[in-house]
Amino acid sequence: MPVITCIDDLKRLHKRRAPKMFYDYAESGSWTEQTFRENTSDFEQIRLRQRVAVDMSNRTTAATMIGQDVAMPVSLAPVGMLGMQCADGEIKAARAAEKFGVPYTLSTMSICSIEDVREHTKAPFWFQLYVMQDEDFVDNIIARAKKAGVSALVITLDLQILGQRHKDLKNGLSAPPKLTPATLLDLSMRWRWGLGMLGTKRRSFRNIIGHAKSASDMRSLSVWTAEQFEPKLDWSMIARLKEKWGGKVILKGVLDVEDARKAVEIGADAIIVSNHGGRQLDGALSSIRVLPSIVRAVGDQTEVWLDSGIRSGQDVLKALALGAKGTMIGRSYIYGLGAMGEAGVTKALEVIQKELDISMALCGRRDVKTLDRDVVLVPEDFEGRWQS
């Protein structure tokens, strides 16, 4: 294993080892990518408050997320087509999360199915639901998640229609990749990736093919997917899904105080402040900039987590200091997976935990649960003076 000191080291390896279309799929946002960029650059505006002459022994990053013990308040976010970054990617990421002691969330649009992940892991995992127009499919996949012992349902709210990502269109993104001259040339230089794919049977959307009536093969799947995201998704529909699930529900994609209050009204166990990694509404504010206002509005009524933009343990610390009770990472562990498979996901988690632990100590805290606004220095205009 090469010497890995930060998430950017994994990112560089990922870019070398994964096919271009799948690296670009992960490392892109919609339209001009303004929100995608600001998700990370806005973290850089926040400074840490150094404290000295304090007892730094017996530190802990352990916490809970919706009542589940975690090694640190970080969970692996749902990522579509994860099994194209690395063969059996969802299984490898879930295994790494299980061994490390953090939650893993499987995407509806995964390559490995719910049953695949269940077969290869022991700990309960979470499942992310994209609400589709095909009600039979939605009912069926909820039932499959229950049967697999999924412990929480993550309902994504910000993908009723698909934001345009220029790189995906230009690369002809598909799973598995279409064998054009350009693709064949690219794949010829990614032999590690190719050998892995030759060794697995999981190369398509196994949560969908064979489970959706009109998606029986790759050709029909493309048509089905393009037409299926439910544009009518509203709070009444979300409430019905919550009742149908009957267990813990996490709502992902909240970026507005009014929406956060609606989520609390229907009884969300946690809400995730997220702009889908800058992949949906370009021009929206970064998640970290919006976080404080949502925490003030509903933080005493439900758990508020942050997703989008986290690339280090210091970013996790900053989110927790601004009131988040947990975080989700996406690209940070995708880089590790694309670079080195399961070992890379583990390395990404180790890097983040080490940065969180050391930075927390140098800010004068020994327990991650005690982090608060006192450990950060925030620009006076950080939340902005936006007018509607």
C-alpha positions as CSV (number, residue, x, y, z in Angstrom):
1,M,0.0,0.0,0.0
2,P,1.4,3.5,-0.9
3,V,1.8,6.0,1.9
4,I,-1.6,7.7,2.3
5,T,-1.7,10.8,4.4
6,C,-4.9,12.5,3.3
7,I,-8.0,12.0,1.2
8,D,-6.4,13.8,-1.7
9,D,-3.8,10.9,-1.9
10,L,-6.6,8.5,-2.4
11,K,-8.3,10.8,-5.0
12,R,-5.1,10.8,-7.1
13,L,-4.9,7.0,-7.1
14,H,-8.7,6.7,-7.8
15,K,-8.2,8.9,-10.9
16,R,-5.4,6.7,-12.2
17,R,-7.2,3.4,-11.6
18,A,-10.8,3.9,-12.4
19,P,-12.2,4.4,-15.9
20,K,-12.6,8.0,-16.8
21,M,-16.4,8.0,-17.0
22,F,-16.8,6.6,-13.5
23,Y,-14.2,8.9,-12.0
24,D,-15.9,11.8,-13.6
25,Y,-19.3,10.5,-12.4
26,A,-18.0,10.8,-8.8
27,E,-16.0,14.0,-9.3
28,S,-18.6,16.3,-10.9
29,G,-21.6,18.5,-10.2
30,S,-24.4,19.9,-12.2
31,W,-24.3,22.7,-14.7
32,T,-21.4,25.1,-13.8
33,E,-20.4,23.1,-10.7
34,Q,-20.6,26.2,-8.5
35,T,-22.3,24.5,-5.6
36,F,-20.1,21.4,-6.1
37,R,-17.0,23.7,-5.6
38,E,-18.4,25.7,-2.7
39,N,-19.4,22.6,-0.7
40,T,-15.6,22.3,0.0
41,S,-14.4,25.8,-0.3
42,D,-16.8,27.1,2.3
43,F,-15.4,24.7,4.9
44,E,-12.0,26.5,4.3
45,Q,-13.5,29.8,5.6
46,I,-14.0,28.3,9.1
47,R,-11.0,28.4,11.4
48,L,-10.2,26.3,14.4
49,R,-9.6,27.8,17.9
50,Q,-6.4,26.3,19.4
51,R,-6.3,25.7,23.1
52,V,-3.3,24.7,25.2
53,A,-2.4,23.4,28.7
54,V,-5.4,21.1,28.7
55,D,-5.6,17.4,29.5
56,M,-5.6,15.6,26.1
57,S,-5.5,12.0,27.4
58,N,-8.2,9.4,27.1
59,R,-9.8,10.9,24.0
60,T,-12.7,9.3,22.2
61,T,-14.5,9.9,18.9
62,A,-17.3,7.4,19.7
63,A,-20.8,8.7,19.5
64,T,-24.3,7.6,18.4
65,M,-26.4,8.2,15.3
66,I,-30.2,7.6,15.7
67,G,-29.4,5.5,18.7
68,Q,-26.7,3.4,17.0
69,D,-23.3,3.3,18.5
70,V,-20.6,4.5,16.0
71,A,-16.8,4.7,16.1
72,M,-17.2,8.3,15.1
73,P,-20.2,10.4,14.0
74,V,-19.6,9.6,10.3
75,S,-21.6,7.3,8.0
76,L,-21.1,6.2,4.4
77,A,-23.5,8.0,2.1
78,P,-25.5,6.2,-0.5
79,V,-23.7,6.4,-3.9
80,G,-25.2,5.2,-7.2
81,M,-23.2,2.8,-9.4
82,L,-20.6,2.3,-6.6
83,G,-19.9,-1.2,-8.0
84,M,-18.5,0.5,-11.2
85,Q,-15.8,2.3,-9.2
86,C,-14.5,-1.1,-8.2
87,A,-15.8,-4.6,-8.7
88,D,-18.4,-5.4,-6.0
89,G,-17.9,-1.9,-4.7
90,E,-21.0,-1.8,-2.5
91,I,-20.1,-5.1,-0.7
92,K,-16.5,-3.9,-0.1
93,A,-17.7,-0.5,1.2
94,A,-20.2,-2.2,3.5
95,R,-17.6,-4.6,4.8
96,A,-15.1,-1.8,5.6
97,A,-17.8,0.2,7.4
98,E,-18.9,-2.8,9.4
99,K,-15.3,-3.5,10.5
100,F,-14.6,0.1,11.3
101,G,-17.9,0.6,13.3
102,V,-19.7,3.2,11.2
103,P,-23.0,2.9,9.2
104,Y,-23.2,2.0,5.5
105,T,-26.0,3.2,3.3
106,L,-26.9,1.3,0.1
107,S,-28.3,3.2,-2.8
108,T,-31.4,2.2,-4.8
109,M,-29.2,2.7,-7.9
110,S,-26.5,0.3,-6.7
111,I,-24.8,-2.4,-8.7
112,C,-24.8,-4.9,-5.9
113,S,-28.3,-5.6,-4.6
114,I,-29.8,-5.5,-1.1
115,E,-29.5,-9.2,-1.0
116,D,-25.8,-9.2,-2.2
117,V,-24.8,-6.8,0.6
118,R,-26.9,-8.8,3.2
119,E,-25.1,-12.0,2.2
120,H,-21.7,-10.6,2.7
121,T,-22.1,-8.6,5.9
122,K,-23.4,-9.3,9.4
123,A,-24.2,-5.8,10.8
124,P,-27.5,-4.1,9.8
125,F,-27.0,-1.4,7.2
126,W,-29.2,1.4,6.0
127,F,-31.0,1.6,2.6
128,Q,-31.6,4.8,0.6
129,L,-34.8,5.0,-1.4
130,Y,-35.4,6.9,-4.5
131,V,-39.2,7.3,-4.8
132,M,-40.3,5.9,-8.2
133,Q,-43.5,6.2,-10.1
134,D,-43.7,2.4,-10.2
135,E,-45.5,1.8,-6.9
136,D,-45.2,-2.0,-7.1
137,F,-41.4,-1.6,-7.3
138,V,-41.3,0.8,-4.4
139,D,-43.5,-1.6,-2.3
140,N,-41.3,-4.5,-3.3
141,I,-38.0,-2.9,-2.5
142,I,-39.2,-1.7,0.9
143,A,-40.3,-5.3,1.6
144,R,-36.9,-6.6,0.5
145,A,-35.1,-4.1,2.7
146,K,-37.2,-5.2,5.7
147,K,-36.4,-8.9,4.9
148,A,-32.7,-8.1,4.8
149,G,-32.8,-6.5,8.3
150,V,-32.1,-3.0,7.1
151,S,-32.2,-0.8,10.3
152,A,-33.1,2.6,8.8
153,L,-34.6,3.9,5.6
154,V,-33.0,7.0,4.0
155,I,-35.5,8.8,1.7
156,T,-33.8,11.1,-0.8
157,L,-35.9,14.2,-1.3
158,D,-33.9,16.2,-3.8
159,L,-33.9,14.0,-6.9
160,Q,-37.5,14.1,-8.3
161,I,-35.9,15.1,-11.6
162,L,-32.3,14.6,-12.5
163,G,-29.9,17.5,-12.6
164,Q,-27.7,17.7,-15.7
165,R,-24.1,16.8,-15.3
166,H,-22.2,17.7,-18.4
167,K,-19.4,15.2,-17.9
168,D,-21.8,12.2,-17.8
169,L,-23.4,13.2,-21.1
170,K,-20.0,13.7,-22.8
171,N,-18.6,10.4,-21.5
172,G,-21.7,8.5,-22.4
173,L,-22.0,7.2,-18.9
174,S,-23.5,3.7,-18.6
175,A,-23.2,0.6,-16.4
176,P,-21.5,-1.5,-17.7
177,P,-19.7,1.0,-20.1
178,K,-20.5,0.9,-23.8
179,L,-17.6,-0.4,-25.7
180,T,-16.8,2.5,-28.0
181,P,-13.3,3.2,-29.4
182,A,-12.7,5.9,-26.8
183,T,-13.9,3.6,-24.0
184,L,-11.9,0.7,-25.1
185,L,-8.7,2.8,-25.1
186,D,-9.4,4.1,-21.6
187,L,-10.2,0.6,-20.3
188,S,-7.0,-0.8,-21.8
189,M,-5.1,1.4,-19.3
190,R,-7.2,0.3,-16.3
191,W,-6.2,-3.3,-16.1
192,R,-6.8,-3.6,-12.3
193,W,-10.3,-2.4,-12.8
194,G,-10.9,-4.7,-15.7
195,L,-9.6,-7.8,-13.9
196,G,-11.9,-7.1,-11.0
197,M,-14.9,-6.7,-13.3
198,L,-14.1,-10.0,-15.1
199,G,-14.2,-11.7,-11.7
200,T,-17.7,-10.6,-10.7
201,K,-21.2,-11.2,-12.0
202,R,-22.4,-7.9,-10.6
203,R,-22.2,-5.4,-13.4
204,S,-25.7,-3.9,-13.7
205,F,-28.3,-2.4,-11.4
206,R,-29.3,-5.5,-9.5
207,N,-31.8,-3.8,-7.2
208,I,-33.8,-3.1,-10.4
209,I,-33.3,-5.6,-13.1
210,G,-35.6,-8.6,-12.5
211,H,-37.6,-6.6,-9.9
212,A,-39.1,-3.9,-12.1
213,K,-41.6,-5.2,-14.6
214,S,-40.5,-3.1,-17.5
215,A,-36.7,-3.3,-16.8
216,S,-35.7,-6.8,-17.7
217,D,-32.4,-6.0,-19.5
218,M,-29.9,-3.1,-19.9
219,R,-31.7,-1.5,-22.8
220,S,-35.1,-1.4,-21.0
221,L,-33.4,-0.3,-17.8
222,S,-32.2,2.9,-19.3
223,V,-35.7,3.8,-20.5
224,W,-37.2,2.8,-17.2
225,T,-34.8,4.9,-15.1
226,A,-35.2,8.0,-17.2
227,E,-38.9,7.9,-16.7
228,Q,-39.3,6.7,-13.2
229,F,-38.2,9.3,-10.7
230,E,-41.4,10.5,-9.0
231,P,-42.0,14.2,-9.8
232,K,-45.1,14.3,-7.6
233,L,-43.2,13.5,-4.4
234,D,-44.6,15.7,-1.6
235,W,-44.8,15.6,2.2
236,S,-48.0,13.6,2.2
237,M,-46.3,10.9,0.1
238,I,-43.3,11.0,2.4
239,A,-45.5,10.5,5.4
240,R,-47.2,7.5,3.7
241,L,-43.8,6.0,3.0
242,K,-42.7,6.5,6.6
243,E,-45.8,4.7,7.8
244,K,-45.3,1.9,5.3
245,W,-41.7,1.4,6.4
246,G,-42.6,1.4,10.1
247,G,-39.0,1.9,11.3
248,K,-36.5,4.6,11.6
249,V,-36.6,7.1,8.7
250,I,-33.9,9.6,7.7
251,L,-34.7,12.4,5.2
252,K,-31.9,13.4,3.0
253,G,-31.7,16.6,0.9
254,V,-33.0,19.3,3.2
255,L,-31.5,22.7,2.5
256,D,-34.1,25.1,3.8
257,V,-35.5,25.9,7.3
258,E,-39.1,25.6,6.2
259,D,-38.4,22.1,4.7
260,A,-36.6,21.1,7.9
261,R,-39.7,22.0,10.0
262,K,-41.9,19.9,7.6
263,A,-39.5,17.0,8.1
264,V,-39.9,17.3,11.9
265,E,-43.7,17.5,11.6
266,I,-43.8,14.1,9.9
267,G,-41.5,12.6,12.5
268,A,-38.2,12.1,10.8
269,D,-35.6,10.5,13.1
270,A,-32.9,12.5,11.4
271,I,-32.6,15.0,8.6
272,I,-29.5,15.3,6.4
273,V,-28.6,18.8,5.3
274,S,-27.4,18.1,1.8
275,N,-27.5,19.5,-1.8
276,H,-26.7,16.0,-3.2
277,G,-23.0,16.9,-3.4
278,G,-23.7,19.8,-5.8
279,R,-25.2,17.4,-8.3
280,Q,-28.7,18.7,-8.5
281,L,-29.5,22.5,-8.1
282,D,-26.4,24.3,-9.1
283,G,-26.4,27.7,-7.5
284,A,-27.8,26.4,-4.2
285,L,-25.9,27.3,-1.0
286,S,-23.3,24.9,0.3
287,S,-24.5,22.5,3.0
288,I,-22.1,23.8,5.7
289,R,-23.3,27.4,5.1
290,V,-26.9,26.4,5.6
291,L,-26.3,24.0,8.6
292,P,-26.4,26.6,11.4
293,S,-29.8,28.0,10.5
294,I,-31.4,24.5,10.3
295,V,-29.8,23.5,13.6
296,R,-31.3,26.6,15.3
297,A,-34.7,25.8,13.9
298,V,-35.0,22.1,14.6
299,G,-31.9,20.8,16.2
300,D,-33.7,20.3,19.5
301,Q,-36.4,18.2,17.9
302,T,-34.5,15.8,15.7
303,E,-31.0,14.8,14.8
304,V,-29.5,17.1,12.2
305,W,-26.6,15.7,10.1
306,L,-24.5,17.2,7.3
307,D,-23.6,15.7,3.9
308,S,-21.7,17.3,1.0
309,G,-18.2,18.7,1.0
310,I,-16.5,16.7,3.7
311,R,-12.9,15.8,2.7
312,S,-11.2,15.5,6.1
313,G,-11.6,14.9,9.8
314,Q,-11.3,18.7,10.3
315,D,-14.4,19.1,8.1
316,V,-16.3,16.6,10.3
317,L,-15.1,18.6,13.4
318,K,-16.4,21.9,11.9
319,A,-19.8,20.4,11.1
320,L,-20.2,19.0,14.6
321,A,-19.1,22.3,16.1
322,L,-21.8,24.1,14.1
323,G,-24.4,21.8,15.6
324,A,-24.6,18.6,13.5
325,K,-25.0,15.4,15.4
326,G,-23.6,13.3,12.6
327,T,-22.1,13.5,9.1
328,M,-22.2,11.5,5.8
329,I,-19.2,11.1,3.5
330,G,-19.5,10.2,-0.1
331,R,-16.6,11.2,-2.4
332,S,-14.1,10.8,0.5
333,Y,-14.7,7.0,0.6
334,I,-15.4,6.7,-3.1
335,Y,-11.8,7.8,-3.7
336,G,-10.6,5.1,-1.4
337,L,-12.7,2.4,-3.0
338,G,-11.6,3.4,-6.5
339,A,-8.0,3.5,-5.4
340,M,-7.7,0.3,-3.4
341,G,-11.0,-1.4,-2.9
342,E,-12.1,-2.3,0.6
343,A,-8.7,-1.4,2.0
344,G,-9.0,2.0,0.5
345,V,-12.4,2.6,2.2
346,T,-10.8,1.6,5.5
347,K,-7.9,3.9,4.9
348,A,-10.3,6.8,4.1
349,L,-12.0,6.2,7.4
350,E,-8.7,5.9,9.3
351,V,-7.5,9.2,7.8
352,I,-10.7,11.0,8.8
353,Q,-10.8,9.6,12.3
354,K,-7.1,10.5,12.9
355,E,-7.6,14.1,11.7
356,L,-10.8,14.4,13.8
357,D,-9.1,13.0,16.9
358,I,-5.9,15.1,16.7
359,S,-7.7,18.3,15.7
360,M,-10.2,17.8,18.5
361,A,-7.4,17.5,21.1
362,L,-5.6,20.6,19.8
363,C,-8.9,22.5,20.2
364,G,-8.9,21.4,23.9
365,R,-11.5,18.7,23.7
366,R,-11.3,15.0,24.6
367,D,-14.8,13.8,23.7
368,V,-16.3,14.3,20.2
369,K,-19.7,14.7,21.9
370,T,-18.6,17.9,23.6
371,L,-17.7,19.8,20.4
372,D,-19.6,23.1,20.0
373,R,-19.3,26.5,18.5
374,D,-16.6,27.5,21.0
375,V,-14.0,25.5,19.1
376,V,-14.4,27.3,15.8
377,L,-14.0,30.8,14.4
378,V,-16.6,31.6,11.9
379,P,-16.7,34.7,9.6
380,E,-19.3,37.2,10.7
381,D,-21.1,37.0,7.3
382,F,-20.7,33.2,6.9
383,E,-24.4,32.5,6.7
384,G,-24.7,35.4,4.2
385,R,-27.2,38.2,3.8
386,W,-29.3,36.7,1.1
387,Q,-32.7,38.2,0.3
388,S,-35.6,36.3,-1.1
